[in-house]
């Protein structure tokens, strides 16, 4: 039988629901499936350490069938672990930082891809700028991955943060180029028709028309319209299934669901989650 591929949305440290959903996938497939995660494996949920250990073990034992892209919370963990960023009061990362296998888990995490292209499906955590086609996304992702996997990765993290440049220019070089790529792939929700990124709007799925902003995937003529982009990051948006778009952050940590979609037939599996974080908090992780 043909191997199927499932993509699972943001886990955010919701270990029990992650295990339950993965076991449901395994139970219904006679051929071991590929499973990809949209990033943000950790943070805000009740057991970030167990969740990271579980996905790490799955990936290591899968022969490449199981993997994750990096999300903004995953990068935040790497930055906190290296003293680059302070821990946020809402973080649930301390057990990872104190764990005897913490260094090994972080070493594995920093070597994860920023984007994955499987056939006509392009997986990222946040979004893609309208000027990029799928092959360019993969090339730019590789530029970031090469630095994260190299000897200067801690120095890279120290310069990674910031909202500028807020738009793509092929002439960008050095950290400005890499920062622009990271911001698009892990933080992007809204941008202008020209691809100028906005990072202020986080708790809504719609922008004021007067702002000139729109969801990145609604920009007319974006160059990734010829593939299906699969992403997480946007719990306020929730589940969105279009012919060339799959949004999978369904607010597990906020009392929503953990969602998985089979790429071959668009079948949906969901796991109900307790409300680990109150909705009055920042919802769009």
Order of alpha helices (4+ residues) and beta strands (2+ residues): beta-alpha-beta-alpha-beta-alpha-alpha-alpha-beta-beta-alpha-alpha-alpha-beta-beta-beta-beta-beta-beta-beta-beta
